[in-house]
Amino acid sequence: MKLKYCGFCTLEDVKKAKDLNIDAMGFIHYPKSKRYVDISTIKQLTDIIPNDKEKVVIVVNPEYNTLIQLIEQTTLTTIQFHGNETLELIHDIKLYKPTIKVIKALPATDYETLVKEIDYYQDSVDQFIFDTPSSSYGGTGRTYNWEQLKPIQHIDYLIAGGINYEHIKTIEALDLSHSGYDIASGIETNNEKDSAKMQLIVEHVKGENK
């Protein structure tokens, strides 16, 4: 199972997580998010993350030039699109930087809509994230009905939306075909990353000796 810890804003919080057995660390470059970080801060924070982890920058309906600045001025490895981005924009970024990994986050509104969105983006992205629907494009800390994901097979996707240790245990009982979890609020206490919460989830999902 993959673990992506997201919403890092400070050097202190990055240091708490950078050596954990997780697969990716995420930084939100969306001004309306409470976890927004600017490009210079993203550079500072991604520079200290080991190369065995994906360095993910989350954007919402970005301008092409903003994406180029992020690619050129930080050490990101992955772009996560969280808005209503066009295939043209995604293709242009892949042409500019063929090694870039692209994640597309989709709101888990209802099964039929989700399948249409998957079909639209599937050939252009490397991974999906299914998040709680919201007008603020995620970051709500709220969950949704994970059972609607049961019919979705043969797709690399992470589950997001208010995920914490207890929710992971509930999801495991559903026997879904997900690839892992994308977690922000569930590893925080008082808006700061909580080392104990992060370690507990790592030990449960990855196993202490893995």
N, C-alpha and C positions, 0 to 999 in steps of 0.2 A: 504494500500500500504506500502511495506517495503522500507526503506531507508538505504542504505549502503554508508557511506562516507569513501573515500579511499585515500591512499597515504600520510598518516601522517608520518612526519619525526622528529618533535620536540615536546618537552614537552609543549611549549607555544601553539602550534596548537591543541594538544590533549586536553588541558584544555579548549579551546574554544568550543569543540564539545562534551565532555564527558557527559555533563548533558542535552544535547538536546534530543528531542523526536525522536531519530533515533534508528534503530535496530542493526546496526553493524558498526564497525570501522575497517579499513583495513590498513595493513602494508606490504610493498613490500620487499621481501627478494630475489631480483634478481639483481645481481651486475651491469647489463647493464642498469638498470632503473635509471632515474634521481631522483627517489624517494626512492632509495635503503636505507634500514636500516639494520644494523647488528644485530646479535642475542642478544647481551647485551643491545643494545638500545631498541629493541622490548620488552625485559623483563621490562625495566624501564618504557616504555610507556604503556604497557598493565596492569601493576600493579595498575595504578591509575584509570582505567576504571571501572565503576560500573558493577556488575555481570548481570544486566538486558540487557546488550548489548553483541552481539557476538564480539569476538576478532579474527579477520581474518588475517592470514598470507598468502600472495600471493607468490607462487613459480612457477618457470618455469623449467621443466625437472630436478627436484632435485635428488640428491643422497638419498638413503634410510637413511643413517646415518645423513644427514643434517636434515631430517624430525624428526628423533628421538631427535636430539639436540634441535630443536625448541619446540617439545612437552615437553621435560624434563626441559628446561631452561627458558621457558616463560609461561605465563598464557593464551596462546591461547586457543580458543574453536573450531576454524574452520580453515581448510586448503583449500585454493583455488588454484587449479591446473590450470595453464595458458599455458601449453605447449602441448607436444604430449605424455603425460604420459600413461603408460600401465595400463590395468586393474589389473595386478598382483601387481604393486606398490600400487595402491589404496587399494586393498584387504589386502595387508600386513600391511598397516597403520591402517586400520580398525581393524585388528586382534590385533595389538599392543595396540591400544587405542580405544576400542569399542564405547566410548562416543563422539568421535571426529565427527564433522560435516564436510562433504566434498562437496565443490563446484567445478564444472568444468566450466571453461570459454571456449567458443567456438567462433571462428571468423565467423561472419555472411557473408560468401562468397556468396553462392547462396542457394536457398531453398533445392534443392535435396541433396547437400553435407551436409547441416546442419542437415537434417533429418537422414542421415546415421550416423553422429557423435552422435546425440541424442540417436539413437537406440543402438549404441555401448556402451555408458556410462550410460544409464538411470538406469539400475538395480544396479549400483555401487556407485552412487552419490546421494546427498540429494537435490541439487539445481543446476541450470545452470545459467550462465551469457552469454549473447550474445553481443559480442564486435565488434568494427570495425576491419576488417582484416588488419594486418600489419606484417611485418617481425620482428618487435620488440616486438611482443606479447602484444599489447595493449599500453596504455599510450600515444596515439597520439593526443588526444584531438579532433579527427575528428569523424564525424557522418557517418551513412550509411543509406540505404533505409529501414526504419522501417516497411514499408508496407509488405515486404517479410515475416514478422513474423505473419501475419494475420492467416494463416492456422494452426499455431502451437497452439494446445489446450491441456488442462489437464496436463500441465507441470509447475512446479514451476521454473520460470526464472525471472531474473532481466535484464534490458536493460542498457548497458554501452556504452561508446564511445562518448566523448564530450558532455555529457548531462549537460544541465543547466536549469534554470527556464523557459525560453522561449521554449526550446525543450520539456520539460515536458508537457506544455500546448498543443503543437502540437501533441505529442504522444497520449494524452488523447482523442483527436478528432478522432483518428484512431480506437478506440474501440478494442484494442488488449487484449490478455488474459495474459498479464504479471503480475508478482507479485509485481514489484517495480523497483527501480532505483539504479544503482551503479555509484557514482559520485566522480570525483577527480578534474579535471581541472575546472569544472563548479562551484566549491565552492572556487576557488582561485583567488587572485589578486597579481600579482608580485611574483608568486610561493609560496605564503603563504596562509593558510586558511583564508577565509574572513567571519567573524562572521555574517555580514549582509546578505551575499548570502546564508549562511547555514540556518539562521533563516527564510529567505523568503521562501525557498523551504520546510522547515519543516511546516510552517504555511499553505502553499498551499496544500501539500500532506497529512499532518496529521490532519489539522484543528487546529486553535488556542487553542481550549478548549479540545482537545483530549489528 
